[in-house]
Amino acid sequence: MPESAWKLIFYSVSWSYSTYLLFFCQYPFFHDPPSVFYGWTSGMGVPADIAVAYLIQGSFYGHSIYATMYMDAWRKDSIVMIVHHVITLALITFSYAFRYHSIGILVLFLHDLNDILLEFTKLNVYFKSRGGHYHLVNDMLSTVGFISFGITWFWFRLYWFPLKVLYASIVTSVQSVPSIPFYFFFNSLLFALLLMNIYWFLFIVQTVVKVLTGQMTEVNDVREYEEEQQMSTVQQAGHAGDAGSQILVKRGKCMRNGIIKEKHT
């Protein structure tokens, strides 16, 4: 739960800031995507307000790679999540270095809203059963959050992302800058991001199908591992001070670099 609370705060702040840049500043990138390459020159300056967004997002995704590997709960898609964070950090780094920061802000805006709704939904799933009682309000909020999450995922990541970002980076970029550098490299990263968005959308569809067919009666994360209920006692031989001590290790956990990680959301 602390993981989701922290991410909800971060994504809310980061998406609010990118929204401010795109809709309350002089940047026309959302309504006019081809404008991301207007006047582009190698080594051009990066506006300070955009540089701040890059610094914050780059720091977050750098930490996220470490957190997914060593701190967060291990899930079925954790490997894909690590690949996503690496590609995102590469996009942030190289788009800043190549001075493609204008399209970078558009990419961040189109992705952060879904993460807000995801963490909001997860928190309400946790809160609906607390203190030994069932809380209807949190159950309803988790359902509303999941529906909003699925709709905005398709709308922002699978419709607007290709329509605005990929169209601008693949088609109009060469019209504005015929000899634009790193064209195939940068677009390959963006296309890989699209493929991962499609991959995760399949999890959303899977959840909807399970709810509609009665396989699930409430919103849960289909990425989680099924846990075995049996417990095994492992005798740990060691120093004299703790010889004979026992460690209860629940089957269904995943050992990652010496850390036992829960296989659930």
C-alpha positions in Angstrom: 0.0 0.0 0.0 2.8 2.6 0.7 4.1 1.8 -2.8 0.7 2.8 -4.4 0.3 5.9 -2.1 3.7 7.2 -3.1 3.1 6.6 -6.8 -0.3 8.2 -6.6 1.2 11.4 -5.2 4.1 11.5 -7.7 2.0 10.8 -10.8 -0.6 13.4 -9.7 2.0 16.1 -9.3 3.9 15.1 -12.6 0.7 14.9 -14.7 -0.6 18.2 -13.3 2.7 19.9 -14.2 2.7 18.5 -17.8 -0.9 19.6 -18.1 0.1 23.1 -17.0 2.9 23.2 -19.6 0.7 22.0 -22.4 -2.5 23.9 -21.7 -1.5 27.0 -19.6 1.8 27.9 -21.2 2.8 29.0 -24.7 3.4 25.4 -25.9 0.9 24.3 -28.6 2.2 20.7 -28.8 -1.0 18.9 -27.8 -3.4 20.7 -30.2 -0.7 21.0 -33.0 1.6 17.9 -32.6 3.7 18.7 -35.8 4.8 21.8 -34.0 7.1 19.8 -31.7 9.7 19.9 -34.5 9.1 23.5 -35.7 12.3 25.4 -35.5 14.3 22.4 -34.3 18.1 22.8 -34.5 20.8 20.6 -33.1 22.0 21.8 -29.7 19.1 24.2 -29.2 18.3 25.4 -25.7 15.8 23.6 -23.5 13.3 25.9 -21.7 13.8 25.8 -18.0 10.2 24.7 -17.2 10.6 21.7 -19.5 14.0 20.9 -18.1 12.5 20.7 -14.6 10.0 18.2 -15.8 12.8 16.1 -17.4 14.8 16.2 -14.2 11.9 15.0 -12.1 10.8 12.3 -14.5 14.3 11.1 -15.1 15.0 10.8 -11.4 11.8 8.9 -10.8 12.3 6.3 -13.6 15.9 5.8 -12.6 14.7 5.0 -9.1 11.8 2.9 -10.5 14.3 0.4 -12.1 15.9 -0.2 -8.8 12.6 -0.3 -6.9 11.0 -2.9 -9.3 14.0 -5.2 -9.1 14.7 -5.0 -5.3 11.8 -3.3 -3.4 8.4 -3.7 -5.1 6.2 -6.8 -5.0 7.2 -9.3 -7.8 4.4 -9.8 -10.3 3.9 -11.7 -13.6 4.8 -8.6 -15.6 7.7 -7.4 -13.5 10.2 -8.2 -16.3 8.2 -6.2 -18.8 7.9 -3.4 -16.2 11.7 -3.2 -15.9 12.0 -3.1 -19.7 9.4 -0.3 -19.7 11.3 1.7 -17.2 14.6 1.3 -19.1 13.0 2.3 -22.4 11.3 5.3 -20.7 14.5 6.4 -19.1 16.3 6.0 -22.4 13.6 8.1 -24.1 13.9 10.8 -21.4 17.7 10.8 -21.7 18.1 10.8 -25.4 15.1 13.1 -26.2 16.8 15.6 -23.9 20.2 15.1 -25.5 18.8 15.2 -29.1 16.6 18.2 -28.1 13.4 16.3 -28.8 12.1 17.7 -25.5 8.9 19.1 -27.0 7.6 15.7 -28.0 8.9 14.3 -24.7 6.5 16.4 -22.7 3.6 15.2 -24.9 4.6 11.6 -24.2 4.7 12.2 -20.5 1.3 13.9 -20.5 -0.3 11.0 -22.4 1.0 8.3 -20.0 0.8 9.7 -16.4 -2.9 10.1 -16.1 -3.4 6.3 -16.4 -0.9 5.7 -13.6 -2.9 8.1 -11.3 -6.1 6.1 -11.9 -4.2 2.8 -11.5 -2.8 3.7 -8.1 -6.1 5.2 -7.0 -7.9 2.0 -7.8 -5.3 -0.1 -6.1 -5.5 1.9 -2.9 -9.3 1.6 -2.8 -9.0 -2.2 -3.3 -6.7 -2.2 -0.2 -9.0 0.0 1.8 -12.3 -1.7 1.0 -11.4 -4.5 3.5 -9.8 -3.0 6.5 -10.2 -3.4 10.3 -12.1 -6.6 9.7 -14.9 -4.7 8.0 -16.1 -4.3 4.4 -16.3 -0.7 3.2 -18.8 -0.2 0.3 -17.5 3.3 -0.6 -14.0 2.1 -1.3 -15.4 -0.9 -3.3 -17.4 1.5 -5.5 -14.5 3.9 -5.9 -12.3 1.0 -7.0 -14.8 0.0 -9.6 -15.2 3.5 -10.9 -11.4 3.9 -10.9 -10.9 0.7 -12.8 -13.5 1.7 -15.5 -11.9 5.1 -15.8 -8.5 3.5 -16.0 -9.4 1.2 -18.8 -11.1 3.9 -20.8 -8.3 6.4 -20.5 -5.7 3.8 -21.2 -7.2 3.1 -24.6 -8.0 6.8 -25.2 -4.6 8.2 -24.2 -2.1 5.4 -24.9 -3.6 3.5 -27.8 -5.5 6.3 -29.6 -3.9 9.7 -28.9 -0.3 8.3 -28.5 -0.2 7.0 -32.1 -2.3 9.8 -33.5 -0.3 12.6 -32.0 3.2 11.3 -30.9 3.9 8.6 -33.5 2.5 10.6 -36.4 4.6 13.6 -35.4 7.8 11.6 -34.9 7.5 9.4 -37.9 5.7 11.5 -40.5 5.9 15.2 -39.9 9.4 15.2 -38.3 11.0 14.5 -41.7 8.9 17.2 -43.3 10.1 19.8 -40.8 13.7 18.5 -40.5 14.5 16.3 -43.6 17.8 15.2 -42.2 16.7 14.7 -38.6 19.2 12.7 -36.7 18.6 9.4 -34.8 15.2 9.0 -36.6 15.0 5.2 -36.5 16.5 4.9 -33.1 14.1 7.3 -31.4 11.1 6.0 -33.2 12.0 2.4 -32.4 11.9 3.3 -28.7 8.5 5.0 -29.1 7.1 2.0 -31.0 8.4 -0.4 -28.3 6.5 1.8 -25.8 3.3 1.4 -27.9 3.8 -2.4 -27.9 4.0 -2.5 -24.1 0.9 -0.4 -23.9 -0.9 -2.9 -26.0 0.5 -5.8 -23.8 -0.8 -4.2 -20.6 -4.2 -3.4 -22.2 -4.6 -7.1 -22.7 -4.5 -7.5 -18.9 -7.3 -4.8 -18.6 -9.4 -6.7 -21.1 -8.7 -10.0 -19.3 -10.0 -8.5 -16.0 -13.1 -7.2 -17.7 -13.8 -10.6 -19.3 -13.4 -12.3 -15.9 -15.8 -9.9 -14.2 -18.4 -10.2 -17.0 -18.2 -14.0 -17.0 -18.4 -14.3 -13.2 -14.8 -15.6 -12.8 -14.2 -12.6 -10.6 -16.7 -10.9 -8.4 -14.6 -7.8 -7.6 -11.7 -5.8 -9.1 -8.4 -7.5 -8.6 -5.0 -7.5 -10.3 -4.8 -10.4 -12.8 -1.0 -9.9 -12.8 -0.7 -11.4 -9.3 0.6 -14.9 -8.7 -1.8 -17.4 -7.1 -0.5 -18.0 -3.6 -0.3 -21.3 -1.9 -1.7 -21.3 1.6 0.7 -23.9 3.0 3.6 -22.7 5.2 6.9 -24.4 5.6 9.3 -24.0 8.5 13.0 -23.6 7.5 15.6 -24.2 10.2 18.4 -21.7 9.9 21.7 -22.7 11.2 23.9 -19.8 12.1 25.6 -17.9 14.8 25.4 -19.1 18.4 23.0 -16.3 19.3 20.3 -17.4 16.9 21.0 -21.1 16.5 17.8 -23.1 16.3 15.8 -20.0 15.3 13.0 -20.6 12.7 12.0 -18.6 9.7 8.5 -19.0 8.2 8.8 -18.8 4.5 5.5 -18.7 2.6 5.4 -20.7 -0.6 4.5 -18.5 -3.5 7.1 -15.8 -2.7 9.8 -14.9 -5.1 13.5 -14.7 -4.0 15.2 -11.8 -5.8 18.8 -11.0 -5.0 18.4 -12.3 -1.4 15.1 -10.6 -0.8 11.9 -12.6 -0.4 9.3 -10.7 -2.4 5.5 -11.2 -2.2 3.9 -12.4 -5.5 0.8 -10.2 -5.2 -0.2 -6.7 -5.9 
